[in-house]
Amino acid sequence: MTRSAILKLLPIVVLFCCTQILYSQKPINPKEPVITVTSEAKPYKILTNGKRITVQSKTNIKSMLVWTSGGHRIIEQNNLNNTSYSFDISIKEKIFFLMIELVNGKRYTEKIGVK
């Protein structure tokens, strides 16, 4: 008895929740500026060859940090001041994260997969 009542009431509850979500959204105000996000081209390339990773940049690389998906730091290099940096991965992980800071102060983070 209660199961059939719940099954009859369920579509009404779902419909009510959907209408509340739609009405609770803020309408677009034509006087507010529209913010657009543009993606610029990355000023670097990441080249992988097996466990060998090479980072080539158009501008000098200030620092680089590489860590595993578990959070273990593999490489931490500061004051590189070079447009290219190569390193070998010596552990059996397949997914890494790379953070590059350029001399102009911009930081980029990327996920890397190796074989």
Backbone as a ProteinNet text record, in pm:
[ID]
protein_1_A
[PRIMARY]
MTRSAILKLLPIVVLFCCTQILYSQKPINPKEPVITVTSEAKPYKILTNGKRITVQSKTNIKSMLVWTSGGHRIIEQNNLNNTSYSFDISIKEKIFFLMIELVNGKRYTEKIGVK
[TERTIARY]
81.8	0	86.4	184.5	267.9	359.6	397.1	483.6	410.3	285.8	209.6	186.1	167.8	150.5	279.1	392	520.8	545.4	514.4	534.9	445.2	326.7	238.1	285.5	344.5	388.6	524.2	606	741.3	744.3	663	668.2	630.1	540.9	500.1	616.2	686.7	800.4	911.5	939.2	1042.9	1005.6	884.6	839.4	849.8	813.1	822.8	968	1059	1201.2	1257.2	1220.2	1270.4	1222.4	1098.9	1048.3	1115.6	1144.9	1213.2	1355.2	1422.6	1558.5	1556.2	1460.5	1453.6	1420.3	1331.1	1292.5	1396.9	1483.5	1581.6	1705.4	1720.3	1835	1819.3	1931.7	1932	1911.5	1817.8	1799.2	1915.8	1937.6	2045.6	2006.4	2093.4	2071.9	2149.5	2083.1	2154.8	2253.2	2242.1	2333.1	2462.7	2463.4	2584.7	2677.5	2806.5	2899.7	2907.7	2915.4	2926.9	3074.7	3106.9	3245.7	3269.1	3365.1	3399.8	3540	3558.2	3687.7	3749	3866.6	3936.5	4056.3	4079.7	4195.6	4307.7	4419.3	4534.7	4620.7	4698.3	4785.8	4893.8	4926.3	5029.4	5165.3	5248.8	5379.9	5485.8	5441.9	5536.3	5480.4	5568.8	5530.4	5587.9	5513.9	5562.2	5578.5	5698.8	5729.7	5763.5	5699.8	5728.6	5782.6	5878.7	5936.2	5961.7	5862	5872.7	5868.6	5974	5983.6	6062.4	6102	6176.6	6078.8	6080.4	5991.1	6075.5	6041.7	6110.7	6008	6038.7	5954	6030	5969.2	6028.2	5936.3	5993.3	5915.4	5964.9	5875	5912.5	5988.1	5957.8	6028.6	6100.6	6186.8	6263.6	6173.4	6205.5	6133.1	6203	6127	6183.8	6192.1	6081	6081.3	5986	6008.8	5927	5907.6	5785.7	5752.4	5674.2	5715.6	5646.6	5611.1	5483.6	5441.8	5347.8	5334.6	5249	5105.3	5015.9	4875.2	4853.8	4947.7	4940.4	4996.7	5057.5	5108.9	5257.2	5329.3	5472.8	5548.3	5637.2	5716.2	5826	5834.5	5937.4	6051.7	6018.3	6118.4	6073.6	6167.5	6143	6268.7	6260.9	6374.1	6338.9	6424.9	6407.2	6521.5	6497.3	6597.9	6658.3	6573.4	6622.2	6675.2	6597.5	6633.5	6684	6606	6638.8	6508.1	6513.2	6391.2	6357.3	6445	6420.2	6470.1	6396.1	6436.8	6389	6479	6446.4	6472.9	6392	6413.1	6354.7	6403	6355.5	6272.9	6166.6	6083	6136.8	6169.2	6228.9	6132.8	6009.5	5912.9	5808.1	5726.5	5633.9	5495.8	5482	5354.8	5329	5202.3	5166.4	5111	5062.8	5002.1	5083.4	5117.4	5194	5130.4	5162.2	5119.3	5243.6	5237.9	5351.6	5308.5	5386.2	5361.5	5485.5	5465.6	5574.1	5549.3	5651.3	5643.4	5744.7	5698.1	5785	5843.4	5944	6009.8	5916.3	5810.3	5715.3	5613.9	5625.1	5538.9	5417	5388.1	5272	5301	5199.7	5211.2	5112.8	5156.9	5074.7	5084.2	4971.1	4966.5	4906.7	4963.5	4916.4	4931.2	4840.5	4843.9	4917.6	5009.8	5090.4	5070.9	5057.5	5052.9	5173.4	5237.9	5354.5	5328.4	5401.7	5387.1	5477.1
-119.4	0	126.2	130.6	250.8	260.2	144.9	147.1	207.9	172.4	227.3	377.3	420.4	563.6	639.7	579.8	644.4	652.4	545.3	545.6	647.5	670.9	771.8	912.8	928.4	1059.9	1100.1	1002.8	1029.2	1121.1	1099.8	1192.8	1336.1	1351.8	1485.7	1556.4	1483	1541	1578	1490.8	1518.8	1641.1	1651.5	1766.7	1895.4	1889.5	2006.3	2050.5	1954.7	1988	2050	1996.3	2051	2193.9	2222.2	2358.8	2454.9	2410.6	2497.7	2529.2	2431.9	2455.4	2555.2	2541.4	2632.2	2774.5	2790.4	2923.7	2987.9	2908.7	2965.2	3017.9	2991.4	3042.2	3191	3260.4	3404.8	3438.6	3526.4	3564.1	3650.3	3650.2	3727.9	3875.1	3957.3	4100.7	4162.1	4229.1	4283.9	4394.3	4454.1	4560.5	4506.7	4380	4320.9	4279.5	4299.7	4256.9	4104.2	4053.7	3910	3873.1	3777.8	3735.2	3616.1	3629.4	3519	3472.6	3343.3	3284.9	3240.2	3292.9	3253.3	3169	3066.7	2983.2	3021.5	3054.8	3091.2	2967.2	2971.1	2858.7	2849.2	2726.6	2705.8	2742.3	2811.5	2850.5	2741.5	2617.2	2507.1	2381.1	2283.1	2152.3	2046.8	1938.6	1825.9	1708.4	1656.2	1544.2	1423.4	1310.1	1189.1	1082.8	1008.2	896.7	786.9	700.5	600	668.1	648.8	710.9	841.9	887.9	1012.9	1124.5	1231.8	1345.5	1468.9	1542.4	1666.1	1779	1889.4	2008.6	2115.9	2166.5	2273.2	2394.2	2508.5	2629.5	2740.1	2833.6	2950.2	3052	3054.8	3144.3	3058.9	3121.2	3047.6	2991.3	2870.9	2805.1	2842.6	2896.5	2935.6	2815.1	2740	2623.7	2517.9	2394.8	2282.3	2186.5	2134.9	2038.7	1925.7	1800.7	1683.3	1596.1	1552.3	1464.9	1357.6	1250.2	1137.7	1167	1079.7	1096.5	1073.6	1005.5	985.7	1102.4	1199.6	1318.3	1314.9	1211.8	1203.6	1286.9	1372.6	1457.2	1374.4	1387.7	1318.4	1414.2	1532.3	1632.3	1767.9	1839.8	1978.1	2056.8	2135.6	2214.1	2362.2	2440	2584.7	2652.5	2774.5	2856.3	2783.9	2726.1	2656.8	2755.2	2859	2961.7	2901.3	2807.5	2741	2718.1	2707.2	2686.4	2539	2449.3	2306.4	2233	2128.1	2046.6	1903.6	1806.5	1665.1	1588.1	1486	1400.9	1262.8	1164.8	1027.3	993.3	917.5	869.4	733.6	718.7	594.8	507.7	550.1	469.2	414.2	320.8	248.8	314.1	437.4	508.8	537.7	556	586	727.5	788	921.3	1015.7	1131.5	1232.6	1368.8	1461	1598.7	1686.4	1786.3	1874.2	2018.1	2093.2	2235.7	2309.8	2400.9	2480.2	2626	2691.5	2835.4	2901.1	2992.9	3063.5	3187.4	3247.2	3364.2	3484.8	3486.1	3597.1	3581.5	3472.7	3453.4	3367.4	3329.4	3247.1	3101.7	3035.7	2895.1	2813.3	2697	2604.9	2467.6	2399.7	2264.7	2173.4	2053	1958.8	1816.2	1731.7	1589.3	1516.9	1426.9	1354.4	1205.1	1132.8	987.5	930.2	831.8	767.5	617.8	552.2	408.3	331.1
0	0	0	89.8	95.6	-25.9	-79.9	-198	-318.1	-338.4	-450.6	-431.5	-307.2	-281.4	-309.8	-274.2	-300.1	-449.8	-523.9	-668.4	-738.9	-686.8	-744.6	-710.7	-594	-548.3	-607.1	-646.1	-695.8	-818.4	-922.3	-1037.1	-1000.5	-905.9	-864.2	-794.4	-709.2	-637.5	-735.6	-832.5	-931.5	-1013.9	-1057.7	-1134.7	-1053.4	-926.6	-840	-824.4	-802.4	-786.1	-914.2	-1029.3	-1156.1	-1178	-1147.1	-1165.9	-1069.1	-947.2	-851.4	-896.2	-954.7	-1003.7	-1119	-1209.5	-1324	-1281.6	-1185.7	-1141.7	-1051.1	-989.9	-898	-969.4	-1099.3	-1172.4	-1197.8	-1191.9	-1210	-1358.4	-1389.7	-1530.5	-1579.5	-1708.4	-1767.8	-1769.6	-1715.2	-1712	-1828.8	-1921.8	-2037.7	-1999.9	-1881.1	-1841.8	-1783.4	-1738	-1683.5	-1797	-1778.5	-1883.6	-1889.4	-2008.9	-2028	-2022.8	-1938.5	-1923	-2014.7	-2103.3	-2191.9	-2157.5	-2159	-2129.9	-2261	-2289.4	-2410.6	-2371.5	-2447	-2417.6	-2513.4	-2454.4	-2534.6	-2556.6	-2659.4	-2688.7	-2581.5	-2543.9	-2443.3	-2502.8	-2426	-2478.7	-2461.9	-2449.5	-2432.6	-2497.5	-2518.3	-2569.8	-2476.7	-2460.8	-2382.7	-2477.9	-2485.8	-2572.5	-2485.7	-2514.4	-2438.8	-2532.2	-2482.4	-2555.2	-2452.4	-2432.4	-2327.1	-2191.5	-2112.6	-1979.9	-1983	-2100.9	-2116.8	-2152.2	-2075	-2097.2	-2122.3	-2227.1	-2262.1	-2268.7	-2204.3	-2207.5	-2283.7	-2390.5	-2471.1	-2463.5	-2436.2	-2417.9	-2510.3	-2540.9	-2621.3	-2536.7	-2406.2	-2314	-2209.5	-2133.5	-2033.4	-1924.1	-1881	-1772.8	-1642.1	-1549	-1419.6	-1326.5	-1313.9	-1225.7	-1279.4	-1231.3	-1276.5	-1160.1	-1150.4	-1045.9	-1110.9	-1084.4	-1136.4	-1017.8	-1011.4	-902.9	-955.5	-877.5	-916.4	-877.7	-921.6	-885.4	-736	-671.2	-526.3	-447.5	-514.9	-447.8	-418.9	-462.8	-438.8	-541.4	-494	-583.5	-648.9	-779.3	-856.2	-886.3	-936.2	-974.1	-922.6	-865.4	-824.5	-858.7	-964.5	-1011.2	-1006.6	-946.7	-939.5	-1014.5	-1059.3	-1128.9	-1249	-1332.3	-1452	-1555.6	-1584.9	-1684.1	-1814.3	-1865.7	-1991.2	-2066.2	-2197.7	-2275.9	-2293.4	-2249.8	-2265.1	-2141.6	-2102.4	-1988.4	-2013.9	-1993	-2012.8	-1884	-1861.3	-1744.7	-1772.5	-1696.9	-1706.9	-1584.7	-1606.5	-1497.7	-1454.8	-1326.5	-1279.6	-1199.6	-1183.5	-1109.2	-1204.4	-1157	-1243.1	-1255.5	-1215.8	-1231.1	-1379.3	-1414.2	-1553.3	-1570	-1461.2	-1466.5	-1378.1	-1434.2	-1361.6	-1385.3	-1297.4	-1311.9	-1319.1	-1404.6	-1430.6	-1410.2	-1332.1	-1316.2	-1364.5	-1456.9	-1513.1	-1477.1	-1427.5	-1405.5	-1497.7	-1578.5	-1672.1	-1605.3	-1669.1	-1610	-1603	-1683.8	-1678.2	-1564.1	-1486.6	-1370.3	-1395.5	-1518.3	-1548.1	-1514.5	-1458.1	-1422	-1503.8	-1544.4	-1621.3	-1556.8	-1549.9	-1494.4	-1598.5	-1609.2	-1709.2	-1658.3	-1703.9	-1671.6	-1783.4	-1746	-1843.4	-1823.6	-1931.9	-1926.1	-1997.9	-1935.7	-1997.4	-2008.5	-2096.3	-2115.1	-2022.5
[MASK]
+++++++++++++++++++++++++++++++++++++++++++++++++++++++++++++++++++++++++++++++++++++++++++++++++++++++++++++++++++

